[in-house]
Amino acid sequence: MLRSHLLLLLTLISLTASSQVTSPWAESFFGPSSNEFISGVEIVDDEHVFIGGYSGDDITLDTVTYTGSNFSFAAFFFDNDDSLAIEWSRKISSNGSVVLNNSAIDSDKSRIVCGMFSGSQCNLQDTTLSGNSGTNASNIFIAKWDSNGTFQWARGIPGFQLTSPSITTDQDGNIAMVFMFLDSVTIDSTTYFNSNGTGQSFFGNRNQVLVRLTPEGETS
């Protein structure tokens, strides 16, 4: 009797554990580099998944392969029951390196991404953003595509040690972005200075700045 009760208990535990770890699908995104990561994931309409990430080398996303080094990507997938099927994807490159840090979906289901780039330019489809290059250069980019993957706009904020950008949207499609800066940063015609003074070392104290953008990417 004890043995049968033990067998029943083990069976119930096994079934419970199995039900907890079962998932509709799992996907692997890979390339020859070991330096790859996903930095933003958004679920849309319970049927689509939007991701953003970084790759140190070539990477394959379902049927799409991007070549190069130190670039980022944005990709939109359809939940095909037991797998993810790609609908569209975009590559974000630079003559330095570019890292996508965060993503968001607005009220029109447009896809917005932000990140950092270290080169003198950042390339998003037919748009090139200018940035600072050299020692401690780290610029910000933010870009928007509509739900079909049509490019809407992109803007860059050049600077030195502009880091850790993050974004969110409100019900009207306005965008709030926050990031850190070391010495100073200029947004449109306004320059913000670090309260701890300028000329600090790489490990100096950073300030944060909050930027509000319209759905068209403007500050006013």
C-alpha positions as CSV (number, residue, x, y, z in Angstrom):
1,M,0.0,0.0,0.0
2,L,2.8,2.4,0.9
3,R,4.6,1.7,-2.3
4,S,1.5,2.4,-4.4
5,H,0.9,5.7,-2.6
6,L,4.5,6.7,-3.2
7,L,4.2,5.8,-6.9
8,L,1.0,7.9,-7.1
9,L,2.7,10.8,-5.4
10,L,5.7,10.7,-7.7
11,T,3.4,10.6,-10.7
12,L,1.5,13.6,-9.5
13,I,4.7,15.5,-8.8
14,S,6.0,14.6,-12.3
15,L,2.8,15.8,-14.0
16,T,2.7,19.0,-12.0
17,A,6.3,19.8,-12.9
18,S,5.7,19.0,-16.5
19,S,2.8,21.4,-16.7
20,Q,4.9,24.1,-15.2
21,V,7.7,23.9,-17.7
22,T,5.7,23.4,-20.9
23,S,5.8,26.4,-23.2
24,P,4.3,27.0,-26.7
25,W,7.7,27.4,-28.3
26,A,11.3,28.2,-27.7
27,E,13.6,29.8,-30.3
28,S,17.4,30.1,-30.6
29,F,19.1,33.0,-32.4
30,F,22.7,32.3,-33.2
31,G,25.8,33.0,-35.1
32,P,29.5,32.2,-34.9
33,S,30.2,34.8,-32.2
34,S,29.5,34.1,-28.5
35,N,28.8,37.7,-27.9
36,E,25.1,38.0,-28.7
37,F,22.1,39.0,-26.6
38,I,18.5,40.1,-26.7
39,S,17.9,43.4,-25.0
40,G,14.2,44.1,-25.7
41,V,11.1,41.9,-26.0
42,E,7.5,43.0,-26.6
43,I,4.4,40.8,-27.2
44,V,1.8,42.3,-29.5
45,D,-1.8,41.0,-29.9
46,D,-0.9,37.7,-28.3
47,E,0.2,36.6,-31.8
48,H,3.4,38.6,-32.5
49,V,6.7,39.1,-30.8
50,F,9.0,42.0,-31.3
51,I,12.7,41.7,-30.3
52,G,15.8,43.8,-30.3
53,G,19.3,42.7,-29.7
54,Y,23.0,42.9,-30.5
55,S,25.5,40.6,-32.2
56,G,29.2,40.7,-32.3
57,D,29.3,38.7,-35.6
58,D,26.9,37.2,-38.2
59,I,23.6,36.1,-36.9
60,T,20.6,34.2,-38.3
61,L,17.0,35.2,-37.4
62,D,14.7,32.5,-38.7
63,T,15.3,32.8,-42.5
64,V,17.3,36.1,-42.4
65,T,21.0,36.3,-41.9
66,Y,22.9,39.5,-41.2
67,T,26.6,39.7,-41.7
68,G,29.1,42.1,-40.1
69,S,30.3,42.8,-36.6
70,N,29.2,44.8,-33.5
71,F,25.7,45.6,-34.9
72,S,22.2,45.6,-33.6
73,F,18.9,44.3,-35.0
74,A,15.1,44.7,-34.6
75,A,12.9,41.8,-35.7
76,F,9.1,41.2,-35.8
77,F,7.9,37.6,-35.6
78,F,4.5,35.8,-36.0
79,D,3.7,33.2,-33.4
80,N,3.2,30.2,-35.6
81,D,1.9,27.9,-32.8
82,D,5.0,25.9,-32.2
83,S,7.6,28.3,-33.6
84,L,8.3,31.9,-34.5
85,A,8.2,32.9,-38.2
86,I,9.9,36.2,-39.1
87,E,7.8,38.9,-40.8
88,W,10.4,41.6,-41.0
89,S,13.7,42.6,-39.5
90,R,16.1,45.6,-39.7
91,K,19.8,45.9,-39.1
92,I,21.3,48.9,-37.2
93,S,25.0,49.4,-37.9
94,S,27.8,51.9,-37.2
95,N,31.4,52.5,-38.2
96,G,32.1,51.7,-34.5
97,S,29.8,49.5,-32.5
98,V,26.1,49.9,-31.8
99,V,24.1,48.3,-29.0
100,L,20.3,48.3,-28.8
101,N,19.3,48.8,-25.2
102,N,15.5,49.0,-25.0
103,S,12.3,48.8,-27.1
104,A,8.7,49.8,-26.8
105,I,5.3,49.5,-28.6
106,D,3.1,52.6,-28.9
107,S,-0.6,52.9,-29.1
108,D,-0.5,52.6,-33.0
109,K,1.5,49.4,-32.5
110,S,4.6,51.0,-34.0
111,R,8.0,49.7,-32.9
112,I,10.5,52.0,-31.2
113,V,14.0,51.2,-30.2
114,C,16.9,53.1,-28.6
115,G,20.5,52.4,-27.9
116,M,24.1,53.6,-28.1
117,F,26.7,53.8,-30.8
118,S,30.4,54.6,-30.6
119,G,31.3,55.5,-34.2
120,S,30.9,58.8,-36.0
121,Q,27.7,57.5,-37.7
122,C,24.8,55.2,-37.2
123,N,23.0,53.7,-40.2
124,L,19.3,52.8,-40.1
125,Q,18.1,51.9,-43.6
126,D,18.5,55.0,-45.7
127,T,19.1,57.3,-42.7
128,T,22.6,58.1,-41.3
129,L,22.9,59.7,-37.8
130,S,26.0,61.6,-36.9
131,G,27.9,61.1,-33.6
132,N,31.1,61.7,-31.8
133,S,34.0,59.3,-32.2
134,G,37.2,58.7,-30.4
135,T,38.0,58.1,-26.7
136,N,34.9,57.8,-24.5
137,A,32.6,58.5,-27.3
138,S,29.1,57.1,-26.8
139,N,26.1,58.5,-28.7
140,I,22.4,57.8,-28.4
141,F,20.0,56.8,-31.2
142,I,16.2,56.3,-31.2
143,A,14.2,55.0,-34.2
144,K,10.7,54.1,-35.1
145,W,9.0,51.7,-37.5
146,D,5.3,51.2,-38.1
147,S,3.6,47.8,-37.6
148,N,4.5,46.8,-41.2
149,G,8.2,47.5,-40.7
150,T,8.1,50.8,-42.7
151,F,10.7,53.2,-41.4
152,Q,9.2,56.3,-39.8
153,W,12.1,58.4,-38.4
154,A,15.3,58.2,-36.4
155,R,17.3,60.8,-34.4
156,G,20.6,60.8,-32.7
157,I,22.1,62.6,-29.7
158,P,25.9,62.9,-30.0
159,G,28.1,63.0,-27.0
160,F,30.7,61.4,-24.8
161,Q,29.6,58.7,-22.3
162,L,25.9,58.9,-23.0
163,T,24.8,55.6,-21.7
164,S,21.9,53.3,-20.6
165,P,19.0,54.7,-22.5
166,S,15.5,53.4,-21.8
167,I,12.1,54.4,-23.3
168,T,8.4,54.1,-22.7
169,T,5.3,55.5,-24.5
170,D,1.9,56.9,-23.4
171,Q,-1.6,56.4,-24.8
172,D,-1.1,59.3,-27.2
173,G,2.1,57.8,-28.7
174,N,4.4,60.3,-27.0
175,I,7.8,58.9,-26.1
176,A,9.8,59.4,-22.9
177,M,13.5,58.5,-22.9
178,V,16.0,58.6,-20.1
179,F,19.7,58.2,-20.2
180,M,22.9,59.0,-18.3
181,F,25.7,61.5,-19.3
182,L,29.1,62.3,-17.9
183,D,30.0,65.9,-18.6
184,S,27.3,67.6,-20.7
185,V,24.7,66.8,-23.4
186,T,23.0,69.1,-25.9
187,I,19.4,68.3,-27.0
188,D,18.2,70.6,-29.8
189,S,19.4,74.0,-28.5
190,T,19.6,73.3,-24.8
191,T,22.8,72.1,-23.1
192,Y,22.6,70.2,-19.8
193,F,25.7,70.2,-17.5
194,N,26.7,67.6,-14.9
195,S,26.0,68.9,-11.4
196,N,29.3,67.4,-10.3
197,G,31.3,69.5,-12.8
198,T,32.9,68.7,-16.2
199,G,36.2,67.1,-17.0
200,Q,35.5,64.0,-14.9
201,S,37.2,60.7,-15.6
202,F,35.5,57.7,-17.2
203,F,34.5,56.6,-13.7
204,G,33.1,59.9,-12.7
205,N,29.6,60.7,-11.3
206,R,26.9,60.7,-14.0
207,N,23.7,62.7,-14.2
208,Q,20.5,61.6,-15.9
209,V,18.3,63.5,-18.4
210,L,14.7,62.8,-19.4
211,V,13.6,63.6,-22.9
212,R,10.0,63.7,-24.1
213,L,9.4,63.2,-27.8
214,T,6.2,63.5,-29.9
215,P,5.1,60.6,-32.0
216,E,7.0,62.2,-34.8
217,G,10.2,62.3,-32.8
218,E,10.3,66.0,-32.1
219,T,10.9,67.6,-28.6
220,S,8.2,70.2,-29.2
